[in-house]
Amino acid sequence: MTVEITDRRELHLTEIRNLPSYSRLTPTGVDYVEHVLASPPSRVVGANSLMSMSGAVAARFPYMVDYESSSCERPFVLLSVLDEQVVDLLSQPKQLIVVKHDTRGRRSPTQYTPDYLCIRKNEIALVEAKPLETLQEKAAESTDWSLCEGRWRYRPGDEAAAARGMVFEVFCPEDFNPVYLTNLQYLVRASSTRALDEGIVHVERARRLLESRPDVPPLSVAGPFRVRG
């Protein structure tokens, strides 16, 4: 790792430690987040990196964010890349102990690894990404999984996150318009420096139209702006 990358990483860590969300962590939460941040990234981002077959990046992230599922984890990563509230997104963070409950209410501690640690300016979240079919199957098998007021919940995750001053989120891609999810890759590309260099007027037009009309196929709103593969 070069001196330049190391300096960038240190500045990034300082920014995170000054966030309001970081200040709300419990001591256990601080230890957890610091351990995850200290872990070496799986891939350092190059100067011209944007997206690969298994990862994506925002200019403010110091490394590629991996995803294993193109239909579930990938949409969450791309949405996070576009969300200016997200300061960092780390895949497969440190394992933690959660307490599961069986059908008789008996509690059993078990190891659990979230899909992502999402560090936002105003909150830090442990995230589990699951398709709707899987969530429905889990809810049928265990009371730990439930749909409450339109949102999926995982009780052991909620409890573990709360003990650390965080929140727990279950991301379900079926909660979003499928065409909008398809358009995400174009929105991410439009936010890149390379795209801006090719024509900021067309990029901004495409971005506004894609965000305001998520049901429209991507290339029909881009006008003269096209993203080269």
C-alpha positions in Angstrom: 0.0 0.0 0.0 1.5 3.3 -1.1 2.0 6.3 1.2 -0.7 8.2 -0.8 -3.3 5.4 -0.2 -2.4 5.2 3.5 -2.8 9.0 4.0 -6.2 8.9 2.2 -7.2 6.0 4.5 -6.2 7.9 7.6 -8.1 11.0 6.6 -11.1 8.8 5.9 -10.9 7.2 9.4 -10.7 10.7 11.0 -13.8 11.8 9.1 -15.7 8.7 10.4 -14.6 9.3 14.0 -16.0 12.8 13.8 -19.4 11.8 12.7 -22.5 12.3 14.9 -23.3 8.6 14.3 -19.9 7.5 15.7 -20.5 9.6 18.8 -23.7 7.7 19.5 -21.9 4.3 19.6 -21.6 2.5 22.9 -18.1 1.4 24.0 -18.9 -2.1 22.6 -20.0 -0.4 19.3 -16.8 1.6 19.1 -14.7 -1.5 19.6 -16.7 -3.3 16.9 -16.5 -0.5 14.3 -12.8 0.2 15.0 -12.1 -3.5 14.5 -13.9 -3.6 11.2 -12.2 -0.4 10.0 -8.8 -1.7 11.0 -9.3 -4.9 8.9 -7.5 -4.7 5.6 -9.8 -4.1 2.6 -10.3 -6.9 0.2 -9.5 -4.6 -2.8 -8.0 -1.1 -2.8 -9.6 1.2 -5.4 -7.6 2.4 -8.4 -7.8 5.9 -9.7 -10.2 4.9 -12.5 -12.2 2.3 -10.8 -16.0 2.5 -10.7 -17.6 -1.0 -10.9 -16.7 -4.6 -11.5 -18.6 -7.8 -11.8 -18.5 -8.2 -8.0 -18.1 -4.8 -6.6 -18.7 -1.1 -6.8 -17.3 2.1 -5.5 -18.1 5.7 -4.7 -15.4 8.4 -4.9 -15.6 8.9 -1.2 -15.0 5.2 -0.4 -11.3 4.2 -0.2 -11.8 0.7 -1.7 -14.2 -1.5 -3.7 -17.3 -2.7 -1.9 -17.9 -6.3 -2.7 -21.3 -8.0 -3.3 -22.0 -11.7 -3.7 -25.5 -11.5 -5.3 -26.3 -9.4 -8.4 -30.0 -9.5 -7.7 -29.9 -8.7 -3.9 -26.7 -7.3 -2.5 -25.7 -5.4 -5.7 -28.8 -3.1 -5.6 -28.1 -2.3 -1.9 -24.5 -1.4 -2.7 -25.4 0.8 -5.7 -28.1 2.6 -3.6 -25.5 3.2 -1.0 -23.0 4.5 -3.5 -25.6 7.1 -4.6 -26.6 8.0 -1.1 -24.5 11.0 0.0 -25.3 10.2 3.7 -23.3 7.0 3.4 -19.6 7.7 4.3 -18.4 4.1 4.2 -19.8 0.7 3.4 -17.9 -2.5 4.5 -18.9 -6.0 3.3 -18.8 -9.0 5.6 -17.7 -7.2 8.7 -16.7 -8.9 12.0 -18.8 -11.7 13.4 -20.8 -10.9 16.5 -22.9 -12.9 18.9 -26.7 -12.7 18.6 -29.3 -14.5 20.6 -31.8 -16.5 18.6 -35.2 -17.7 19.9 -36.9 -21.0 19.1 -40.6 -21.6 18.8 -40.8 -22.2 22.6 -39.1 -18.9 23.4 -35.8 -20.5 24.4 -32.7 -18.3 23.8 -29.5 -19.6 22.2 -26.4 -17.5 21.5 -24.9 -18.0 18.0 -22.3 -16.4 15.8 -23.7 -14.1 13.0 -22.0 -12.1 10.3 -24.0 -9.2 8.8 -23.7 -8.6 5.0 -22.6 -5.0 5.5 -21.6 -2.4 8.0 -23.1 0.8 6.6 -21.7 4.0 8.1 -23.9 7.0 7.6 -23.5 10.5 8.9 -26.4 10.2 11.3 -26.5 6.5 12.0 -24.5 3.3 11.7 -26.3 0.2 10.5 -25.7 -3.5 10.4 -27.4 -4.7 7.2 -28.7 -8.1 6.0 -29.7 -8.3 2.4 -32.2 -11.0 1.5 -34.7 -11.6 -1.3 -38.4 -11.7 -0.5 -38.8 -15.4 -1.0 -36.0 -16.2 1.5 -37.4 -13.7 4.1 -40.9 -15.3 3.8 -39.4 -18.8 4.3 -37.4 -17.6 7.4 -40.5 -15.9 8.8 -42.4 -19.2 8.4 -39.7 -21.1 10.3 -38.8 -18.7 13.1 -40.4 -15.9 15.1 -37.1 -14.0 14.9 -38.0 -12.9 11.4 -41.1 -10.8 10.9 -42.7 -8.2 8.7 -43.7 -5.2 10.8 -45.3 -2.1 9.4 -44.0 -2.8 5.9 -40.5 -3.5 7.1 -38.7 -6.8 7.6 -37.2 -7.2 11.0 -34.6 -9.7 12.5 -35.0 -9.6 16.2 -31.5 -10.9 17.1 -30.0 -8.4 14.8 -32.1 -5.5 16.3 -30.9 -6.5 19.8 -27.3 -6.8 18.9 -27.3 -3.5 17.0 -29.1 -1.6 19.8 -26.5 -2.8 22.3 -23.8 -1.2 20.2 -25.6 2.1 19.5 -26.5 1.1 15.9 -29.5 0.1 14.0 -30.2 -3.1 12.1 -31.7 -3.1 8.6 -33.0 -5.9 6.4 -32.7 -4.9 2.7 -35.2 -6.5 0.4 -34.8 -5.7 -3.3 -38.5 -6.4 -4.0 -39.3 -3.2 -2.0 -38.1 -1.2 -5.0 -39.4 -0.8 -8.6 -37.4 -3.4 -10.6 -36.8 -0.9 -13.5 -35.4 1.6 -11.0 -33.0 -1.1 -9.8 -31.9 -1.7 -13.4 -31.3 2.0 -13.8 -29.1 2.2 -10.8 -26.0 1.2 -12.7 -26.5 4.2 -15.1 -27.0 6.5 -12.1 -23.7 5.3 -10.6 -21.9 5.7 -13.9 -23.3 9.2 -14.3 -21.9 10.1 -10.9 -18.4 9.1 -11.8 -15.7 11.7 -12.7 -15.2 10.0 -16.0 -18.8 10.5 -17.0 -18.7 14.1 -15.8 -15.7 14.8 -18.1 -17.7 13.5 -21.1 -20.5 16.1 -20.7 -21.9 17.4 -17.5 -25.1 18.7 -19.1 -26.1 15.3 -20.5 -25.0 13.5 -17.3 -27.1 15.8 -15.1 -30.1 15.5 -17.5 -29.9 11.7 -17.4 -29.5 11.7 -13.6 -32.6 13.9 -13.1 -34.8 11.9 -15.4 -33.7 8.5 -14.0 -34.4 9.7 -10.5 -37.8 11.3 -11.3 -39.0 8.5 -13.7 -37.8 5.2 -12.3 -40.1 3.2 -14.5 -38.5 4.4 -17.8 -35.8 2.2 -19.4 -32.4 3.8 -18.9 -31.2 4.5 -22.4 -34.5 6.2 -23.4 -33.9 9.1 -21.0 -30.2 9.5 -21.5 -30.5 11.5 -24.7 -27.1 11.9 -26.3 -25.4 10.6 -23.2 -24.2 7.0 -23.4 -22.0 5.1 -21.1 -19.3 3.0 -22.7 -18.8 -0.4 -21.3 
